[in-house]
Amino acid sequence: MIELEGVPELIDPVMVAAFEGWNDAGDAASTAVAHLDREWKGEVFAALDAEDYYDFQVNRPTVFMEAGVRKITWPTTRLSVVRVGGDKPRDLVLVRGIEPSMRWRSFCNELLGFAHELGVELVVVLGALLGDTPHTRPVPISGTTSDPDLARRMDLEETKYEGPTGIVGVLQEACTHAGVPAVSLWAAVPHYVSQPPNPKATLALLNRLEDLIDVRIPLGELPEDARAWQVGVDQLAAEDSEVAEYVQSLEEARDTAELPEASGEAIAREFERYLRRRDGGGPTASGGHATADGSDSTSYLRDNPSGRTRPPKPPKPGTDDEESSED
């Protein structure tokens, strides 16, 4: 049974969800939702029963002390609500948790039950995957949906991904079957530096979310953290000639692939986006994780120089191995 006592009537609510685990390279997606919850002081109103969905030998509970009393925090998924003010106020229902260990269909159905009771008009699921993308370039963000009308209306891709999927893909498909409009936003994280955190990818996800749902998101220190992260990775890469050479090859492949995108229409879209941010007083710009082909991958930059692995040669633009997003 769903109990929603104390939750006010919501205004144009959008559900934004992210899950730690395979769908969360560099913790970019879960950190994005945590940022929204922190900046807008979200109030938790529901938590899923941990015993229904989690294997505690995989995701162990933690013990902490509070006023001299030992307490346990169980791994679960929590829902909070935040109100975004401004000329057009709207509410966000934030879903943040860990990819469940079992009963994924029941898990999605329970979240959709909350969405139905709260009158949610759109579900946006954030994810991050490992890809052949250089850390020196803007983070690629792909927006996908299974709804052709939504794809046209919101300038999204209609998903055609085939392969292994995580809870992000399963939840989006559950929304489609339930008739709930749903979008997945995926950030591509450099596979050679996948250790969390990745504030640059988190920032890119929030910027894309901001455009998608037409809200102004306070970014706080995130832009500065993203710049510091890139400087740090620059320094690490410069210490290894093989990694530096590999990053350069990725840059060349990325720049060549994007040449056709440098059209007047694409430039105009970016300029309009910049003007909206400026005029609105808005912001300026672990285990395995999902990859572009659905496999697992790990980082190449390691603390132990003798443990480094030579990065694979990046695919040439136009081949079948080009980066594609998961659904």
Protein Blocks (a to p, Z undefined) as FASTA:
>chain_A
ZZfehiacdehiacddddehjklghhlmmmmmmmmmmmnopadfbdcdfklmpcfklmcc
ddddeehiacdddddddddddddedjbdcddddddddddfbhkllmmmmmmmmmmmnopa
bdcddddddddddfkbccddddddfbfklmmmnopacdfbecdddfklmmmmmmmmnopa
cddddddddfklmbccdfklmmmmmmmmmmmnopaddekjmmmmmmmmmmmmmmmmmmpm
klmmmmmmmmmmmmmmmmmmmcfklmmmmmmmmmmmmmnopaceddddddfkopacddfb
dfblklpccddddddehiakbccddZZ
